[in-house]
Amino acid sequence: IISQKKRNIQEAIKELEIEILQHLQTQTKLRQTQEFIRSLIDSSLDMIIASDIAEKITQVSPSACNIFGYKREELIGSRLNILFKNIKDYSFIQNELNTKGYYIGEVVNKRKNGDEFTSYLTASPIRNETGELLGFMGISRDITEIKKAEIALKNSEERYRLLVENS
């Protein structure tokens, strides 16, 4: 009976060792995945911002910090709406996320110093494997210079058209 108990204890210890090893391997894989995702976010030239379901910022790329003029610590925990010029635009985007499940389009953003700029935003909900809403993700690019070039081209075309009509 004692030797049987001893064998049972040894088997339990071996099983526990295997479980611990598997747990350590899982932790290592999780850490590697987190580091990879952080590297992707940190190396992106586009602005990447994630929020929780309360619409408070949880992740932000360095490019977003640079373009908006905030330090990372200032943005984490802040509400997303501080980044928009017009609260109606923000509400419209939230409505699109809730009804269509995504938003793609232009939006006017606001820097920390109050300056405005136009960006092209793609936003979507973040869900876990069971479909539960965890938050929102937005990736955007400053298109202010493109918009200025479009206006300049339109003005140039208009001047050319007037010149041709008058000649």
C-alpha positions as CSV (number, residue, x, y, z in Angstrom):
1,I,0.0,0.0,0.0
2,I,2.8,2.4,0.9
3,S,4.6,1.7,-2.4
4,Q,1.4,2.3,-4.3
5,K,0.9,5.7,-2.6
6,K,4.5,6.5,-3.4
7,R,3.9,5.7,-7.1
8,N,0.8,7.7,-7.1
9,I,2.6,10.7,-5.6
10,Q,5.4,10.3,-8.1
11,E,2.9,10.2,-11.0
12,A,1.2,13.2,-9.7
13,I,4.5,15.1,-9.4
14,K,5.4,14.1,-13.0
15,E,1.9,15.3,-14.3
16,L,2.4,18.5,-12.4
17,E,5.8,19.1,-13.9
18,I,4.4,18.5,-17.4
19,E,1.6,21.0,-16.7
20,I,4.1,23.6,-15.3
21,L,6.3,23.1,-18.4
22,Q,3.3,23.5,-20.7
23,H,2.2,26.6,-18.8
24,L,5.7,28.1,-19.1
25,Q,5.7,27.4,-22.9
26,T,2.3,29.1,-23.2
27,Q,3.5,32.1,-21.3
28,T,6.5,32.4,-23.5
29,K,4.4,32.2,-26.7
30,L,2.0,34.8,-25.3
31,R,4.9,37.1,-24.4
32,Q,6.3,36.7,-27.9
33,T,3.0,37.4,-29.5
34,Q,2.5,40.5,-27.3
35,E,6.0,41.7,-28.3
36,F,5.3,41.1,-32.0
37,I,2.0,43.1,-31.8
38,R,3.7,45.9,-29.9
39,S,6.5,46.0,-32.6
40,L,3.8,46.2,-35.3
41,I,2.1,49.1,-33.6
42,D,5.3,50.9,-32.7
43,S,6.8,50.7,-36.3
44,S,3.6,51.8,-38.1
45,L,3.7,55.2,-39.8
46,D,-0.1,55.3,-39.6
47,M,-1.8,56.4,-36.4
48,I,-3.1,53.3,-34.5
49,I,-5.3,53.7,-31.5
50,A,-7.3,51.1,-29.5
51,S,-9.9,51.7,-26.9
52,D,-11.9,49.7,-24.4
53,I,-15.8,49.5,-24.5
54,A,-16.0,52.6,-22.4
55,E,-14.2,54.4,-25.3
56,K,-11.1,55.1,-23.2
57,I,-7.7,54.8,-25.0
58,T,-5.8,51.6,-24.1
59,Q,-3.2,51.5,-26.9
60,V,-1.6,54.2,-29.0
61,S,1.2,54.1,-31.6
62,P,4.1,56.5,-31.4
63,S,3.1,58.0,-34.7
64,A,-0.3,58.8,-33.3
65,C,1.4,60.5,-30.3
66,N,3.6,62.5,-32.6
67,I,0.8,63.6,-35.0
68,F,-1.7,64.5,-32.2
69,G,1.0,66.1,-30.1
70,Y,0.4,64.1,-26.9
71,K,2.7,61.9,-24.8
72,R,1.6,58.3,-24.6
73,E,0.8,58.7,-20.9
74,E,-1.5,61.6,-21.6
75,L,-3.6,59.6,-24.1
76,I,-3.8,56.3,-22.2
77,G,-7.1,56.4,-20.2
78,S,-8.4,59.5,-22.1
79,R,-11.6,59.4,-24.0
80,L,-11.4,59.0,-27.7
81,N,-13.5,62.0,-28.5
82,I,-10.7,64.4,-27.5
83,L,-9.1,63.6,-30.8
84,F,-12.0,64.8,-32.9
85,K,-12.8,68.4,-34.0
86,N,-16.5,67.8,-34.0
87,I,-18.3,65.6,-31.5
88,K,-21.0,65.0,-34.2
89,D,-18.4,63.3,-36.4
90,Y,-17.4,61.1,-33.4
91,S,-21.0,60.2,-32.8
92,F,-21.5,59.4,-36.4
93,I,-18.5,57.0,-36.4
94,Q,-19.8,55.3,-33.3
95,N,-23.2,54.9,-34.9
96,E,-21.5,53.3,-38.0
97,L,-19.5,51.0,-35.8
98,N,-22.7,49.9,-34.1
99,T,-24.8,49.5,-37.2
100,K,-22.4,48.4,-40.0
101,G,-19.6,47.0,-37.8
102,Y,-17.0,49.3,-39.3
103,Y,-16.2,52.9,-40.4
104,I,-14.2,54.0,-43.4
105,G,-13.9,57.6,-44.3
106,E,-12.4,61.1,-43.8
107,V,-12.6,62.8,-40.4
108,V,-11.3,66.1,-39.1
109,N,-9.1,65.5,-36.0
110,K,-7.8,67.9,-33.4
111,R,-4.2,68.1,-32.1
112,K,-3.4,68.8,-28.5
113,N,-2.6,72.4,-29.4
114,G,-6.0,72.8,-31.1
115,D,-4.8,72.6,-34.7
116,E,-7.0,70.6,-37.0
117,F,-6.1,68.1,-39.7
118,T,-7.9,65.7,-42.0
119,S,-7.3,62.0,-41.7
120,Y,-8.6,58.9,-43.5
121,L,-9.8,56.6,-40.8
122,T,-10.7,52.9,-40.8
123,A,-12.2,51.8,-37.5
124,S,-13.7,48.5,-36.3
125,P,-14.8,46.8,-33.1
126,I,-12.4,44.4,-31.3
127,R,-14.1,41.2,-30.3
128,N,-12.8,38.1,-28.5
129,E,-13.2,34.5,-29.8
130,T,-16.8,34.3,-28.5
131,G,-17.8,37.5,-30.2
132,E,-17.9,39.6,-27.0
133,L,-17.1,43.3,-27.6
134,L,-13.8,44.3,-26.0
135,G,-13.3,47.7,-27.5
136,F,-12.5,49.5,-30.8
137,M,-9.5,49.9,-33.1
138,G,-8.8,52.8,-35.4
139,I,-6.0,53.2,-38.0
140,S,-5.7,56.5,-39.7
141,R,-3.4,58.6,-41.9
142,D,-3.1,62.3,-42.1
143,I,-4.2,63.4,-45.5
144,T,-4.1,67.2,-45.0
145,E,-1.4,67.7,-47.7
146,I,-3.4,65.5,-50.2
147,K,-6.5,67.6,-49.5
148,K,-4.5,70.8,-50.0
149,A,-3.2,69.5,-53.3
150,E,-6.7,68.6,-54.5
151,I,-7.9,72.1,-53.7
152,A,-4.9,73.6,-55.5
153,L,-5.5,71.4,-58.5
154,K,-9.2,72.3,-58.6
155,N,-8.4,76.0,-58.4
156,S,-5.8,75.7,-61.2
157,E,-8.3,73.8,-63.4
158,E,-10.9,76.5,-62.7
159,R,-8.4,79.3,-63.7
160,Y,-7.4,77.4,-66.8
161,R,-11.1,76.9,-67.7
162,L,-11.8,80.6,-67.3
163,L,-8.7,81.5,-69.3
164,V,-9.8,79.2,-72.2
165,E,-13.4,80.6,-72.0
166,N,-12.2,84.2,-72.0
167,S,-9.8,83.7,-74.9
